[in-house]
Amino acid sequence: MRGTYDDSDYIICELNYMSRLMSESRESDISVLEDFAKRTSLDDIRDFAAACKICKETGSNMTKAISNTSNIIGDKISLEKELQTAVAQKKFEGRIVAIAPFVMIFTIKIFSPEYLKPLILTAEGRMISTLALVMIAVSWLLIERMNKIEF
């Protein structure tokens, strides 16, 4: 890992700390992993520590359990990335849908300005325009709220 990370990176500092705990304080590897899980409050680390503890207590195949746990964590990360991509795409689509009416009005105004005069000059036209603008704003807010997913 030293080739990938610098000595000042958090993961290297944490691994050094954990190694020191095991060598100097004579703490077990399981208690060090559980402590790490508590300090980080990450579910994946907590699950990994639990899997290691169960394997050590039951005498199970630690290598296979660690491999399975890492595969599950990798699948979870992959699924989160796919979900983030899908949400970003839907947000972009929602913004395009929100902008589309303004683009259409701008296009009509350029190519046929007389067509929009009733919307601007009459009271009914202004009411319809205002109502349409409010509906566009509300729909944009709803789209943004629907796409607001926390990971």
TORKEZA-321551 format. One record per atom (N, C-alpha, C): residue in three letters; chain; x, y, z. Coordinates in nm, 4 decimals. Each point is the difference from the previous one (the first is absolute). Example, Ala and Ser with C-alpha at 12.3 -4.5 7.8 and 13.67 -1.06 7.14 Angstrom:
<recs>
<rec "ala", "A", <1.3190, -0.5690, 0.7800>>,
<rec "ala", "A", <-0.0890, 0.1190, 0.0000>>,
<rec "ala", "A", <0.0900, 0.1200, 0.0000>>,
<rec "ser", "A", <-0.0350, 0.1050, -0.0720>>,
<rec "ser", "A", <0.0820, 0.1190, 0.0060>>,
<rec "ser", "A", <-0.0770, 0.1090, 0.0730>>,
</recs>
This chain:
<recs>
<rec "met", "A", <0.0819, -0.1193, 0.0000>>,
<rec "met", "A", <-0.0819, 0.1193, 0.0000>>,
<rec "met", "A", <0.0865, 0.1261, 0.0000>>,
<rec "arg", "A", <0.1237, -0.0150, 0.0357>>,
<rec "arg", "A", <0.0876, 0.1168, 0.0066>>,
<rec "arg", "A", <0.0224, 0.0618, -0.1373>>,
<rec "gly", "A", <-0.0101, -0.0800, -0.1066>>,
<rec "gly", "A", <0.0164, 0.0544, -0.1339>>,
<rec "gly", "A", <-0.1187, 0.0832, -0.0428>>,
<rec "thr", "A", <-0.1173, -0.0309, 0.0536>>,
<rec "thr", "A", <-0.1219, 0.0707, -0.0359>>,
<rec "thr", "A", <-0.0224, 0.1226, 0.0867>>,
<rec "tyr", "A", <0.0333, -0.0108, 0.1290>>,
<rec "tyr", "A", <-0.0276, 0.1067, 0.0955>>,
<rec "tyr", "A", <0.1297, 0.0554, 0.0581>>,
<rec "asp", "A", <-0.0040, 0.1264, 0.0400>>,
<rec "asp", "A", <0.1121, 0.0631, 0.0703>>,
<rec "asp", "A", <-0.0085, -0.0331, 0.1487>>,
<rec "asp", "A", <0.1095, 0.0215, 0.0706>>,
<rec "asp", "A", <0.0015, -0.0250, 0.1439>>,
<rec "asp", "A", <-0.0957, 0.0912, 0.0758>>,
<rec "ser", "A", <-0.0326, 0.1141, -0.0567>>,
<rec "ser", "A", <-0.0889, 0.0951, 0.0681>>,
<rec "ser", "A", <-0.1480, -0.0266, -0.0280>>,
<rec "asp", "A", <-0.0328, -0.0918, -0.0910>>,
<rec "asp", "A", <-0.1393, -0.0299, -0.0305>>,
<rec "asp", "A", <-0.0680, -0.0663, 0.1186>>,
<rec "tyr", "A", <-0.1289, 0.0249, 0.0116>>,
<rec "tyr", "A", <-0.0766, -0.0477, 0.1153>>,
<rec "tyr", "A", <0.0044, -0.1523, 0.0127>>,
<rec "ile", "A", <-0.0100, -0.0706, -0.1091>>,
<rec "ile", "A", <-0.0041, -0.1464, 0.0064>>,
<rec "ile", "A", <0.1319, -0.0563, 0.0527>>,
<rec "ile", "A", <0.1122, 0.0577, -0.0413>>,
<rec "ile", "A", <0.1304, -0.0466, 0.0472>>,
<rec "ile", "A", <0.0165, 0.0328, 0.1478>>,
<rec "cys", "A", <-0.0389, 0.1190, 0.0409>>,
<rec "cys", "A", <0.0067, 0.0370, 0.1416>>,
<rec "cys", "A", <-0.0856, -0.0949, 0.0840>>,
<rec "glu", "A", <-0.1176, -0.0323, -0.0511>>,
<rec "glu", "A", <-0.0912, -0.0896, 0.0720>>,
<rec "glu", "A", <0.0572, -0.1407, 0.0088>>,
<rec "leu", "A", <0.0561, -0.0503, -0.1083>>,
<rec "leu", "A", <0.0602, -0.1333, 0.0015>>,
<rec "leu", "A", <0.1201, -0.0047, 0.0945>>,
<rec "asn", "A", <0.0794, 0.1059, 0.0019>>,
<rec "asn", "A", <0.1127, 0.0070, 0.0938>>,
<rec "asn", "A", <-0.0490, -0.0010, 0.1444>>,
<rec "tyr", "A", <-0.1050, 0.0755, 0.0253>>,
<rec "tyr", "A", <-0.0576, 0.0048, 0.1348>>,
<rec "tyr", "A", <-0.0514, -0.1374, 0.0414>>,
<rec "met", "A", <-0.0714, -0.0665, -0.0899>>,
<rec "met", "A", <-0.0541, -0.1327, 0.0295>>,
<rec "met", "A", <0.1128, -0.1007, 0.0228>>,
<rec "ser", "A", <0.1028, 0.0086, -0.0800>>,
<rec "ser", "A", <0.1145, -0.0890, 0.0148>>,
<rec "ser", "A", <0.0700, 0.0219, 0.1343>>,
<rec "arg", "A", <0.0146, 0.1265, 0.0391>>,
<rec "arg", "A", <0.0604, 0.0323, 0.1293>>,
<rec "arg", "A", <-0.0831, -0.0546, 0.1157>>,
<rec "leu", "A", <-0.1339, 0.0133, -0.0122>>,
<rec "leu", "A", <-0.0876, -0.0531, 0.1049>>,
<rec "leu", "A", <0.0200, -0.1500, 0.0173>>,
<rec "met", "A", <0.0107, -0.0709, -0.1103>>,
<rec "met", "A", <0.0151, -0.1455, 0.0082>>,
<rec "met", "A", <0.1374, -0.0403, 0.0527>>,
<rec "ser", "A", <0.1051, 0.0738, -0.0393>>,
<rec "ser", "A", <0.1351, -0.0407, 0.0417>>,
<rec "ser", "A", <0.0361, 0.0520, 0.1393>>,
<rec "glu", "A", <-0.0303, 0.1239, 0.0292>>,
<rec "glu", "A", <0.0415, 0.0589, 0.1269>>,
<rec "glu", "A", <-0.1001, -0.0255, 0.1121>>,
<rec "ser", "A", <-0.1283, 0.0115, -0.0297>>,
<rec "ser", "A", <-0.1021, -0.0161, 0.1042>>,
<rec "ser", "A", <-0.0494, -0.1435, 0.0097>>,
<rec "arg", "A", <0.0440, -0.0837, -0.0907>>,
<rec "arg", "A", <-0.0390, -0.1405, -0.0023>>,
<rec "arg", "A", <-0.1512, -0.0183, -0.0112>>,
<rec "glu", "A", <-0.0636, 0.0924, -0.0732>>,
<rec "glu", "A", <-0.1438, -0.0146, -0.0241>>,
<rec "glu", "A", <-0.0196, -0.0976, -0.1148>>,
<rec "ser", "A", <-0.1147, -0.0685, 0.0018>>,
<rec "ser", "A", <-0.0271, -0.0970, -0.1065>>,
<rec "ser", "A", <-0.0383, 0.0731, -0.1282>>,
<rec "asp", "A", <0.0207, -0.0682, -0.1091>>,
<rec "asp", "A", <-0.0341, 0.0606, -0.1288>>,
<rec "asp", "A", <-0.1488, 0.0298, -0.0099>>,
<rec "ile", "A", <-0.0831, -0.0833, 0.0594>>,
<rec "ile", "A", <-0.1453, 0.0211, -0.0039>>,
<rec "ile", "A", <-0.0380, 0.1255, 0.0787>>,
<rec "ser", "A", <0.0568, 0.0184, 0.1178>>,
<rec "ser", "A", <-0.0337, 0.1195, 0.0797>>,
<rec "ser", "A", <0.0497, 0.1264, -0.0697>>,
<rec "val", "A", <0.1135, -0.0091, -0.0684>>,
<rec "val", "A", <0.0512, 0.1153, -0.0748>>,
<rec "val", "A", <-0.0931, 0.0323, -0.1173>>,
<rec "leu", "A", <-0.0469, -0.1035, -0.0713>>,
<rec "leu", "A", <-0.0950, 0.0231, -0.1108>>,
<rec "leu", "A", <-0.1314, 0.0571, 0.0518>>,
<rec "glu", "A", <-0.0488, -0.0532, 0.1123>>,
<rec "glu", "A", <-0.1252, 0.0522, 0.0566>>,
<rec "glu", "A", <0.0152, 0.1450, 0.0442>>,
<rec "asp", "A", <0.1143, 0.0328, 0.0579>>,
<rec "asp", "A", <0.0275, 0.1384, 0.0389>>,
<rec "asp", "A", <0.0030, 0.0916, -0.1222>>,
<rec "phe", "A", <0.0635, -0.0483, -0.1058>>,
<rec "phe", "A", <0.0047, 0.0762, -0.1254>>,
<rec "phe", "A", <-0.1411, 0.0217, -0.0547>>,
<rec "ala", "A", <-0.0831, -0.1039, 0.0063>>,
<rec "ala", "A", <-0.1388, 0.0113, -0.0475>>,
<rec "ala", "A", <-0.0780, 0.1023, 0.0821>>,
<rec "lys", "A", <0.0202, 0.0005, 0.1311>>,
<rec "lys", "A", <-0.0697, 0.0976, 0.0859>>,
<rec "lys", "A", <0.0440, 0.1424, -0.0307>>,
<rec "arg", "A", <0.1306, 0.0173, -0.0174>>,
<rec "arg", "A", <0.0527, 0.1353, -0.0244>>,
<rec "arg", "A", <-0.0428, 0.0557, -0.1350>>,
<rec "thr", "A", <-0.0111, -0.0854, -0.0996>>,
<rec "thr", "A", <-0.0385, 0.0483, -0.1328>>,
<rec "thr", "A", <-0.1502, 0.0023, -0.0188>>,
<rec "ser", "A", <-0.0715, -0.0815, 0.0765>>,
<rec "ser", "A", <-0.1460, -0.0165, -0.0104>>,
<rec "ser", "A", <-0.0446, -0.0312, -0.1434>>,
<rec "leu", "A", <0.0790, -0.0834, -0.0680>>,
<rec "leu", "A", <-0.0348, -0.0464, -0.1345>>,
<rec "leu", "A", <-0.0559, -0.1417, 0.0092>>,
<rec "asp", "A", <-0.1156, -0.0219, -0.0620>>,
<rec "asp", "A", <-0.0632, -0.1310, 0.0046>>,
<rec "asp", "A", <0.0873, -0.1083, -0.0614>>,
<rec "asp", "A", <0.0686, 0.0317, -0.1087>>,
<rec "asp", "A", <0.0824, -0.0995, -0.0682>>,
<rec "asp", "A", <0.1131, -0.0496, 0.0905>>,
<rec "ile", "A", <0.0615, 0.0898, 0.0720>>,
<rec "ile", "A", <0.1091, -0.0404, 0.0899>>,
<rec "ile", "A", <-0.0551, -0.0798, 0.1169>>,
<rec "arg", "A", <-0.1160, 0.0408, 0.0500>>,
<rec "arg", "A", <-0.0632, -0.0738, 0.1096>>,
<rec "arg", "A", <-0.0352, -0.1424, -0.0444>>,
<rec "asp", "A", <-0.0539, -0.0131, -0.1210>>,
<rec "asp", "A", <-0.0329, -0.1325, -0.0534>>,
<rec "asp", "A", <0.1250, -0.0849, -0.0197>>,
<rec "phe", "A", <0.1068, 0.0633, -0.0487>>,
<rec "phe", "A", <0.1258, -0.0707, -0.0199>>,
<rec "phe", "A", <0.0555, -0.0495, 0.1337>>,
<rec "ala", "A", <-0.0039, 0.0857, 0.1005>>,
<rec "ala", "A", <0.0495, -0.0392, 0.1328>>,
<rec "ala", "A", <-0.0847, -0.1130, 0.0580>>,
<rec "ala", "A", <-0.1306, 0.0069, -0.0196>>,
<rec "ala", "A", <-0.0883, -0.1058, 0.0500>>,
<rec "ala", "A", <0.0295, -0.1329, -0.0702>>,
<rec "ala", "A", <0.0228, 0.0045, -0.1316>>,
<rec "ala", "A", <0.0316, -0.1219, -0.0744>>,
<rec "ala", "A", <0.1315, -0.0600, 0.0485>>,
<rec "cys", "A", <0.0998, 0.0821, 0.0236>>,
<rec "cys", "A", <0.1285, -0.0488, 0.0510>>,
<rec "cys", "A", <-0.0160, -0.0607, 0.1389>>,
<rec "lys", "A", <-0.0794, 0.0642, 0.0846>>,
<rec "lys", "A", <-0.0213, -0.0503, 0.1357>>,
<rec "lys", "A", <-0.0688, -0.1361, -0.0017>>,
<rec "ile", "A", <-0.1033, -0.0126, -0.0825>>,
<rec "ile", "A", <-0.0729, -0.1268, -0.0091>>,
<rec "ile", "A", <0.0912, -0.1109, -0.0517>>,
<rec "cys", "A", <0.0804, 0.0305, -0.1006>>,
<rec "cys", "A", <0.0924, -0.1001, -0.0536>>,
<rec "cys", "A", <0.1015, -0.0441, 0.1043>>,
<rec "lys", "A", <0.0491, 0.0939, 0.0758>>,
<rec "lys", "A", <0.1007, -0.0332, 0.1011>>,
<rec "lys", "A", <-0.0611, -0.0830, 0.1125>>,
<rec "glu", "A", <-0.1233, 0.0334, 0.0390>>,
<rec "glu", "A", <-0.0659, -0.0728, 0.1084>>,
<rec "glu", "A", <-0.0412, -0.1403, -0.0420>>,
<rec "thr", "A", <-0.0435, -0.0163, -0.1237>>,
<rec "thr", "A", <-0.0503, -0.1299, -0.0455>>,
<rec "thr", "A", <0.1058, -0.0833, -0.0709>>,
<rec "gly", "A", <0.1114, 0.0606, -0.0330>>,
<rec "gly", "A", <0.1040, -0.0741, -0.0706>>,
<rec "gly", "A", <-0.0301, -0.0169, -0.1479>>,
<rec "ser", "A", <-0.0805, 0.0890, -0.0539>>,
<rec "ser", "A", <-0.0363, -0.0067, -0.1413>>,
<rec "ser", "A", <0.1166, 0.0409, -0.0888>>,
<rec "asn", "A", <-0.0205, -0.0156, -0.1286>>,
<rec "asn", "A", <0.1005, 0.0368, -0.0987>>,
<rec "asn", "A", <0.0041, 0.1521, -0.0112>>,
<rec "met", "A", <0.0986, 0.0611, 0.0641>>,
<rec "met", "A", <0.0117, 0.1463, 0.0045>>,
<rec "met", "A", <0.0219, 0.0582, -0.1391>>,
<rec "thr", "A", <0.0813, -0.0669, -0.0804>>,
<rec "thr", "A", <0.0304, 0.0510, -0.1342>>,
<rec "thr", "A", <-0.1260, 0.0092, -0.0845>>,
<rec "lys", "A", <-0.0818, -0.1049, 0.0049>>,
<rec "lys", "A", <-0.1243, -0.0010, -0.0780>>,
<rec "lys", "A", <-0.0979, 0.1057, 0.0512>>,
<rec "ala", "A", <-0.0090, 0.0137, 0.1323>>,
<rec "ala", "A", <-0.0912, 0.0987, 0.0575>>,
<rec "ala", "A", <0.0428, 0.1416, -0.0366>>,
<rec "ile", "A", <0.1293, 0.0271, 0.0063>>,
<rec "ile", "A", <0.0497, 0.1335, -0.0358>>,
<rec "ile", "A", <-0.0243, 0.0257, -0.1485>>,
<rec "ser", "A", <0.0215, -0.1012, -0.0820>>,
<rec "ser", "A", <-0.0252, 0.0144, -0.1439>>,
<rec "ser", "A", <-0.1469, 0.0291, -0.0269>>,
<rec "asn", "A", <-0.0898, -0.0761, 0.0647>>,
<rec "asn", "A", <-0.1439, 0.0227, -0.0178>>,
<rec "asn", "A", <-0.0413, 0.1377, 0.0495>>,
<rec "thr", "A", <0.0527, 0.0399, 0.1156>>,
<rec "thr", "A", <-0.0336, 0.1316, 0.0551>>,
<rec "thr", "A", <0.0490, 0.1113, -0.0914>>,
<rec "ser", "A", <0.1210, -0.0143, -0.0519>>,
<rec "ser", "A", <0.0520, 0.1038, -0.0895>>,
<rec "ser", "A", <-0.0784, 0.0040, -0.1307>>,
<rec "asn", "A", <-0.0463, -0.1162, -0.0491>>,
<rec "asn", "A", <-0.0841, -0.0012, -0.1199>>,
<rec "asn", "A", <-0.1323, 0.0712, 0.0249>>,
<rec "ile", "A", <-0.0590, -0.0230, 0.1160>>,
<rec "ile", "A", <-0.1270, 0.0656, 0.0343>>,
<rec "ile", "A", <0.0197, 0.1505, 0.0102>>,
<rec "ile", "A", <0.1073, 0.0421, 0.0653>>,
<rec "ile", "A", <0.0284, 0.1429, 0.0126>>,
<rec "ile", "A", <0.0255, 0.0609, -0.1374>>,
<rec "gly", "A", <0.0745, -0.0712, -0.0859>>,
<rec "gly", "A", <0.0250, 0.0481, -0.1363>>,
<rec "gly", "A", <-0.1276, 0.0124, -0.0802>>,
<rec "asp", "A", <-0.0905, -0.0989, 0.0135>>,
<rec "asp", "A", <-0.1287, 0.0070, -0.0691>>,
<rec "asp", "A", <-0.0828, 0.1175, 0.0493>>,
<rec "lys", "A", <0.0060, 0.0251, 0.1308>>,
<rec "lys", "A", <-0.0741, 0.1125, 0.0572>>,
<rec "lys", "A", <0.0514, 0.1325, -0.0554>>,
<rec "ile", "A", <0.1317, 0.0138, -0.0066>>,
<rec "ile", "A", <0.0599, 0.1228, -0.0538>>,
<rec "ile", "A", <-0.0375, 0.0171, -0.1469>>,
<rec "ser", "A", <0.0051, -0.1091, -0.0748>>,
<rec "ser", "A", <-0.0367, 0.0046, -0.1422>>,
<rec "ser", "A", <-0.1458, 0.0410, -0.0176>>,
<rec "leu", "A", <-0.0883, -0.0555, 0.0821>>,
<rec "leu", "A", <-0.1420, 0.0343, -0.0070>>,
<rec "leu", "A", <-0.0228, 0.1468, 0.0350>>,
<rec "glu", "A", <0.0717, 0.0509, 0.1005>>,
<rec "glu", "A", <-0.0128, 0.1409, 0.0364>>,
<rec "glu", "A", <0.0455, 0.0905, -0.1142>>,
<rec "lys", "A", <0.1071, -0.0380, -0.0686>>,
<rec "lys", "A", <0.0472, 0.0798, -0.1136>>,
<rec "lys", "A", <-0.1017, -0.0010, -0.1133>>,
<rec "glu", "A", <-0.0592, -0.1169, -0.0269>>,
<rec "glu", "A", <-0.1022, -0.0075, -0.1042>>,
<rec "glu", "A", <-0.1198, 0.0860, 0.0360>>,
<rec "leu", "A", <-0.0389, -0.0043, 0.1271>>,
<rec "leu", "A", <-0.1133, 0.0800, 0.0458>>,
<rec "leu", "A", <0.0308, 0.1490, -0.0107>>,
<rec "gln", "A", <0.1213, 0.0396, 0.0361>>,
<rec "gln", "A", <0.0400, 0.1399, -0.0123>>,
<rec "gln", "A", <-0.0035, 0.0454, -0.1455>>,
<rec "thr", "A", <0.0432, -0.0869, -0.0905>>,
<rec "thr", "A", <-0.0025, 0.0325, -0.1428>>,
<rec "thr", "A", <-0.1436, 0.0165, -0.0483>>,
<rec "ala", "A", <-0.0881, -0.0910, 0.0401>>,
<rec "ala", "A", <-0.1403, 0.0081, -0.0409>>,
<rec "ala", "A", <-0.0660, 0.1259, 0.0551>>,
<rec "val", "A", <0.0296, 0.0348, 0.1249>>,
<rec "val", "A", <-0.0585, 0.1205, 0.0603>>,
<rec "val", "A", <0.0513, 0.1247, -0.0713>>,
<rec "ala", "A", <0.1288, 0.0039, -0.0314>>,
<rec "ala", "A", <0.0557, 0.1149, -0.0719>>,
<rec "ala", "A", <-0.0652, 0.0145, -0.1378>>,
<rec "gln", "A", <-0.0239, -0.1122, -0.0658>>,
<rec "gln", "A", <-0.0648, 0.0042, -0.1313>>,
<rec "gln", "A", <-0.1434, 0.0522, 0.0122>>,
<rec "lys", "A", <-0.0713, -0.0466, 0.1009>>,
<rec "lys", "A", <-0.1388, 0.0459, 0.0186>>,
<rec "lys", "A", <-0.0049, 0.1477, 0.0377>>,
<rec "lys", "A", <0.0963, 0.0466, 0.0791>>,
<rec "lys", "A", <0.0050, 0.1425, 0.0333>>,
<rec "lys", "A", <0.0214, 0.0829, -0.1258>>,
<rec "phe", "A", <0.0905, -0.0453, -0.0853>>,
<rec "phe", "A", <0.0263, 0.0709, -0.1245>>,
<rec "phe", "A", <-0.1240, 0.0020, -0.0877>>,
<rec "glu", "A", <-0.0684, -0.1149, -0.0104>>,
<rec "glu", "A", <-0.1227, -0.0064, -0.0797>>,
<rec "glu", "A", <-0.1073, 0.0920, 0.0569>>,
<rec "gly", "A", <-0.0108, 0.0042, 0.1331>>,
<rec "gly", "A", <-0.0989, 0.0871, 0.0632>>,
<rec "gly", "A", <0.0269, 0.1470, -0.0285>>,
<rec "arg", "A", <0.1259, 0.0366, -0.0016>>,
<rec "arg", "A", <0.0345, 0.1397, -0.0294>>,
<rec "arg", "A", <-0.0277, 0.0336, -0.1461>>,
<rec "ile", "A", <0.0231, -0.0947, -0.0888>>,
<rec "ile", "A", <-0.0316, 0.0227, -0.1420>>,
<rec "ile", "A", <-0.1502, 0.0177, -0.0168>>,
<rec "val", "A", <-0.0790, -0.0836, 0.0682>>,
<rec "val", "A", <-0.1459, 0.0116, -0.0079>>,
<rec "val", "A", <-0.0457, 0.1348, 0.0558>>,
<rec "ala", "A", <0.0648, 0.0491, 0.1046>>,
<rec "ala", "A", <-0.0376, 0.1289, 0.0595>>,
<rec "ala", "A", <0.0365, 0.1164, -0.0914>>,
<rec "ile", "A", <0.1079, -0.0137, -0.0758>>,
<rec "ile", "A", <0.0453, 0.1078, -0.0885>>,
<rec "ile", "A", <-0.0747, -0.0008, -0.1335>>,
<rec "ala", "A", <-0.0531, -0.1137, -0.0403>>,
<rec "ala", "A", <-0.0632, -0.0144, -0.1322>>,
<rec "ala", "A", <-0.1081, 0.1049, -0.0291>>,
<rec "pro", "A", <-0.0922, 0.0306, 0.0926>>,
<rec "pro", "A", <-0.1008, 0.1017, -0.0323>>,
<rec "pro", "A", <0.0599, 0.1376, -0.0316>>,
<rec "phe", "A", <0.1061, 0.0362, 0.0706>>,
<rec "phe", "A", <0.0635, 0.1290, -0.0239>>,
<rec "phe", "A", <0.0692, 0.0026, -0.1366>>,
<rec "val", "A", <0.0582, -0.1118, -0.0368>>,
<rec "val", "A", <0.0637, -0.0105, -0.1320>>,
<rec "val", "A", <-0.1060, 0.0115, -0.1099>>,
<rec "met", "A", <-0.1139, -0.0661, 0.0216>>,
<rec "met", "A", <-0.1073, 0.0081, -0.1010>>,
<rec "met", "A", <-0.0542, 0.1428, -0.0124>>,
<rec "ile", "A", <-0.0200, 0.0674, 0.1120>>,
<rec "ile", "A", <-0.0503, 0.1384, -0.0046>>,
<rec "ile", "A", <0.1021, 0.0905, -0.0677>>,
<rec "phe", "A", <0.1267, -0.0172, 0.0315>>,
<rec "phe", "A", <0.1052, 0.0790, -0.0626>>,
<rec "phe", "A", <0.0020, -0.0240, -0.1513>>,
<rec "thr", "A", <-0.0130, -0.1247, -0.0413>>,
<rec "thr", "A", <-0.0012, -0.0330, -0.1435>>,
<rec "thr", "A", <-0.1203, 0.0630, -0.0695>>,
<rec "ile", "A", <-0.1167, -0.0091, 0.0623>>,
<rec "ile", "A", <-0.1203, 0.0612, -0.0588>>,
<rec "ile", "A", <0.0150, 0.1509, -0.0074>>,
<rec "lys", "A", <0.0576, 0.0587, 0.1042>>,
<rec "lys", "A", <0.0189, 0.1453, 0.0024>>,
<rec "lys", "A", <0.0927, 0.0462, -0.1129>>,
<rec "ile", "A", <0.1010, -0.0797, -0.0324>>,
<rec "ile", "A", <0.0924, 0.0364, -0.1076>>,
<rec "ile", "A", <-0.0658, -0.0149, -0.1365>>,
<rec "phe", "A", <-0.0670, -0.1134, -0.0232>>,
<rec "phe", "A", <-0.0524, -0.0293, -0.1335>>,
<rec "phe", "A", <-0.1394, 0.0552, -0.0261>>,
<rec "ser", "A", <-0.0797, 0.0212, 0.1045>>,
<rec "ser", "A", <-0.1343, 0.0531, -0.0194>>,
<rec "ser", "A", <-0.0425, 0.0813, 0.1224>>,
<rec "pro", "A", <0.0523, 0.1215, 0.0139>>,
<rec "pro", "A", <-0.0295, 0.0803, 0.1192>>,
<rec "pro", "A", <-0.1484, 0.0362, 0.0134>>,
<rec "glu", "A", <-0.0714, 0.0073, -0.1104>>,
<rec "glu", "A", <-0.1427, 0.0350, 0.0050>>,
<rec "glu", "A", <-0.0818, -0.1082, 0.0702>>,
<rec "tyr", "A", <0.0491, -0.1227, -0.0029>>,
<rec "tyr", "A", <-0.0724, -0.1133, 0.0580>>,
<rec "tyr", "A", <-0.0115, 0.0117, 0.1521>>,
<rec "leu", "A", <0.0960, 0.0649, 0.0649>>,
<rec "leu", "A", <0.0011, 0.0109, 0.1457>>,
<rec "leu", "A", <-0.0647, 0.1276, 0.0526>>,
<rec "lys", "A", <-0.0355, 0.0917, -0.0879>>,
<rec "lys", "A", <-0.0588, 0.1276, 0.0465>>,
<rec "lys", "A", <-0.1238, -0.0195, 0.0870>>,
<rec "pro", "A", <-0.0918, -0.0939, -0.0327>>,
<rec "pro", "A", <-0.1166, -0.0167, 0.0890>>,
<rec "pro", "A", <0.0388, -0.0433, 0.1423>>,
<rec "leu", "A", <0.1091, -0.0708, 0.0145>>,
<rec "leu", "A", <0.0442, -0.0409, 0.1344>>,
<rec "leu", "A", <0.0563, 0.1166, 0.0799>>,
<rec "ile", "A", <0.0493, 0.1017, -0.0695>>,
<rec "ile", "A", <0.0629, 0.1124, 0.0681>>,
<rec "ile", "A", <-0.0963, 0.1174, 0.0172>>,
<rec "leu", "A", <-0.0851, 0.0241, -0.0998>>,
<rec "leu", "A", <-0.0825, 0.1208, -0.0014>>,
<rec "leu", "A", <-0.1351, -0.0148, 0.0686>>,
<rec "thr", "A", <-0.0547, -0.1202, 0.0085>>,
<rec "thr", "A", <-0.1331, -0.0158, 0.0603>>,
<rec "thr", "A", <0.0112, -0.0482, 0.1442>>,
<rec "ala", "A", <-0.1026, 0.0307, 0.0792>>,
<rec "ala", "A", <-0.0017, -0.0421, 0.1408>>,
<rec "ala", "A", <-0.0063, -0.1522, 0.0109>>,
<rec "glu", "A", <-0.0812, -0.0620, -0.0864>>,
<rec "glu", "A", <-0.0099, -0.1472, 0.0017>>,
<rec "glu", "A", <0.1349, -0.0632, -0.0351>>,
<rec "gly", "A", <0.0683, 0.0583, -0.0953>>,
<rec "gly", "A", <0.1302, -0.0509, -0.0417>>,
<rec "gly", "A", <0.1021, 0.0088, 0.1111>>,
<rec "arg", "A", <-0.0040, 0.1125, 0.0723>>,
<rec "arg", "A", <0.0932, 0.0145, 0.1129>>,
<rec "arg", "A", <-0.0306, -0.0993, 0.1119>>,
<rec "met", "A", <-0.1293, -0.0229, 0.0253>>,
<rec "met", "A", <-0.0384, -0.0976, 0.1020>>,
<rec "met", "A", <0.0451, -0.1406, -0.0401>>,
<rec "ile", "A", <-0.0214, -0.0349, -0.1264>>,
<rec "ile", "A", <0.0420, -0.1318, -0.0486>>,
<rec "ile", "A", <0.1519, -0.0127, 0.0057>>,
<rec "ser", "A", <0.0703, 0.1048, -0.0380>>,
<rec "ser", "A", <0.1469, -0.0023, 0.0062>>,
<rec "ser", "A", <0.0504, -0.0145, 0.1431>>,
<rec "thr", "A", <-0.0625, 0.0732, 0.0917>>,
<rec "thr", "A", <0.0391, -0.0084, 0.1401>>,
<rec "thr", "A", <-0.0286, -0.1395, 0.0557>>,
<rec "leu", "A", <-0.1165, -0.0534, -0.0315>>,
<rec "leu", "A", <-0.0352, -0.1348, 0.0454>>,
<rec "leu", "A", <0.0977, -0.1034, -0.0563>>,
<rec "ala", "A", <0.0333, 0.0131, -0.1265>>,
<rec "ala", "A", <0.0958, -0.0924, -0.0618>>,
<rec "ala", "A", <0.1367, 0.0112, 0.0658>>,
<rec "leu", "A", <0.0422, 0.1217, 0.0302>>,
<rec "leu", "A", <0.1294, 0.0199, 0.0652>>,
<rec "leu", "A", <0.0014, -0.0618, 0.1398>>,
<rec "val", "A", <-0.1083, 0.0175, 0.0745>>,
<rec "val", "A", <-0.0102, -0.0598, 0.1333>>,
<rec "val", "A", <0.0026, -0.1523, -0.0101>>,
<rec "met", "A", <-0.0720, -0.0551, -0.0971>>,
<rec "met", "A", <-0.0021, -0.1461, -0.0179>>,
<rec "met", "A", <0.1392, -0.0529, -0.0374>>,
<rec "ile", "A", <0.0708, 0.0728, -0.0821>>,
<rec "ile", "A", <0.1371, -0.0406, -0.0366>>,
<rec "ile", "A", <0.0895, 0.0027, 0.1230>>,
<rec "ala", "A", <-0.0115, 0.1049, 0.0818>>,
<rec "ala", "A", <0.0835, 0.0104, 0.1213>>,
<rec "ala", "A", <-0.0322, -0.1125, 0.0981>>,
<rec "val", "A", <-0.1288, -0.0287, 0.0191>>,
<rec "val", "A", <-0.0397, -0.1069, 0.0921>>,
<rec "val", "A", <0.0480, -0.1355, -0.0515>>,
<rec "ser", "A", <-0.0142, -0.0229, -0.1292>>,
<rec "ser", "A", <0.0453, -0.1280, -0.0559>>,
<rec "ser", "A", <0.1516, -0.0127, 0.0105>>,
<rec "trp", "A", <0.0729, 0.1083, -0.0204>>,
<rec "trp", "A", <0.1455, -0.0046, 0.0142>>,
<rec "trp", "A", <0.0383, -0.0338, 0.1440>>,
<rec "leu", "A", <-0.0678, 0.0623, 0.0980>>,
<rec "leu", "A", <0.0276, -0.0305, 0.1405>>,
<rec "leu", "A", <-0.0317, -0.1459, 0.0330>>,
<rec "leu", "A", <-0.1100, -0.0520, -0.0539>>,
<rec "leu", "A", <-0.0349, -0.1401, 0.0237>>,
<rec "leu", "A", <0.1029, -0.0950, -0.0615>>,
<rec "ile", "A", <0.0451, 0.0310, -0.1197>>,
<rec "ile", "A", <0.1012, -0.0841, -0.0655>>,
<rec "ile", "A", <0.1282, 0.0001, 0.0818>>,
<rec "glu", "A", <0.0431, 0.1180, 0.0468>>,
<rec "glu", "A", <0.1215, 0.0079, 0.0807>>,
<rec "glu", "A", <-0.0167, -0.0769, 0.1313>>,
<rec "arg", "A", <-0.1187, 0.0074, 0.0592>>,
<rec "arg", "A", <-0.0240, -0.0704, 0.1257>>,
<rec "arg", "A", <-0.0018, -0.1514, -0.0207>>,
<rec "met", "A", <-0.0588, -0.0465, -0.1096>>,
<rec "met", "A", <-0.0035, -0.1433, -0.0286>>,
<rec "met", "A", <0.1394, -0.0546, -0.0253>>,
<rec "asn", "A", <0.0846, 0.0806, -0.0597>>,
<rec "asn", "A", <0.1360, -0.0449, -0.0333>>,
<rec "asn", "A", <0.0981, 0.0169, 0.1146>>,
<rec "lys", "A", <-0.0464, 0.0490, 0.1120>>,
<rec "lys", "A", <0.0887, 0.0223, 0.1148>>,
<rec "lys", "A", <0.0111, -0.1305, 0.0792>>,
<rec "ile", "A", <0.1064, -0.0755, -0.0298>>,
<rec "ile", "A", <0.0266, -0.1265, 0.0670>>,
<rec "ile", "A", <0.1332, 0.0111, 0.0693>>,
<rec "glu", "A", <0.0011, -0.0358, 0.1278>>,
<rec "glu", "A", <0.1244, 0.0038, 0.0759>>,
<rec "glu", "A", <0.0582, -0.1395, 0.0070>>,
<rec "phe", "A", <0.1321, -0.0062, -0.0131>>,
<rec "phe", "A", <0.0682, -0.1297, -0.0001>>,
<rec "phe", "A", <0.0703, -0.0223, 0.1303>>,
</recs>
